Amino acid sequence: MEIAIGVVVGAILAIAGFILGRSSGRSVGLSEGPLAGSPETDDHAALEDRSSSRESELNTVLVEAIGRVSAFLKTNVRKPLIEAGEAAGADELRERIEHALGALSDIDFFLEEPSMSRSGQSLVSLVENVAQEFSGDQDVRLRMQLASSPVRAVVSGPVMMDVLYLILHNASRFGGDSTIDIAVQAIDGRSLILVRDHGPGFSDEALQRAFDPFYSTSAEGLGLGLPHARSLIEQMGGQIELRNVSDGGAEVEVSFPSS
């Protein structure tokens, strides 16, 4: 229980720090407003209204984030443990405990600050390694189109593998199909990884909010996978784009300058 409380408190503090940090400094200089009747009065009032609106927005986002974490813990930690009946055997109890601990580890994963030590890496090799791991964990078929010539970028290998796993997990969960396509190619001086599912694609709202922390169309999800992936990719000097494919499905494109 102490571990769970610690992880939750850490998550909430991280949420608050992230949200409030983005708005820091916006109200600097507003405490001493212009003299009444001066030409700057209207501008000052407008800035105060904007600041108030921003604070309201931040509060709304923070409440949403706390609610998302609470729902995740209720579904993935509290429920599996409570539903273990008195007749549950050792194997069932072990499975339920491992599920609950896994959920706490998921939250802890998003709070970690990974090492960003970068070097030239083969994206083909990284994709192959992650595909093998993901296929062993998930009941999904991966179809890969890998370039025969080298496709390289300066990235952190372990971090890039985490990013790819998050993207594949998102495609598997929301793709509505048991097949995911992965392509690795080099175009116009950039190294690309394309991940495509064969589901309904992104809704208009999802395309706008997919990178918002704690946004998810699933009641049980944390909504941190794609935002976390984007943050890590950008820290490594890359870009991530989302789109719907004309003949169905959603596609995620990750790109880096070729090395």
HELIX and SHEET records of a PDB file:
HELIX    1   1 GLU A    2  ARG A   22  1                                  21    
HELIX    2   2 THR A   41  LEU A   73  1                                  33    
HELIX    3   3 LYS A   74  ARG A   78  3                                   5    
HELIX    4   4 LYS A   79  ILE A   82  1                                   4    
HELIX    5   5 ALA A   90  LEU A  111  1                                  22    
HELIX    6   6 LEU A  123  ASP A  137  1                                  15    
HELIX    7   7 GLY A  157  PHE A  174  1                                  18    
HELIX    8   8 ASP A  204  ARG A  209  1                                   6    
HELIX    9   9 GLY A  225  GLN A  235  1                                  11    
SHEET    1   A 2 SER A 119  SER A 122  0                                        
SHEET    2   A 2 ARG A 152  VAL A 155 -1                                        
SHEET    1   B 5 ARG A 141  LEU A 146  0                                        
SHEET    2   B 5 THR A 179  ILE A 187  1                                        
SHEET    3   B 5 ARG A 190  ARG A 196 -1                                        
SHEET    4   B 5 ALA A 250  PRO A 257 -1                                        
SHEET    5   B 5 GLN A 239  ASN A 244 -1                                        
END                                                                             
